[in-house]
Amino acid sequence: MARSKSKHVRLVMRRRKQHKQRVKRQKAAAKAVGTKSAAKKAPAKKAEARAEA
């Protein structure tokens, strides 16, 4: 049975809104983790540079 157009549009918009919110939360979490891990990664990069030289 087909879904009415208005119901379908509401469903699509609701899914889009949920997806945007989920992506926004993921980006915020990645950014928070990234700032912490960047400080930890810096010494490792220096160690690699010394090994190559």
C-alpha positions, 0 to 999 in steps of 0.5 A: 500500500502506497504512502500518501505524499504528505506523510512521506515528506514528513517521514523524510524530513524527520529522518533528515533531521535525525541524521543531521543531529546524529552527524552533529553529535559525532562531529562534536565528539570527534572534535573533543577527542581530537583536541585531546589526542592531538596533544598525545600524538605530537610527541610520537611524531617527534620520535618518528622524526628522530628515528628517520634522521 
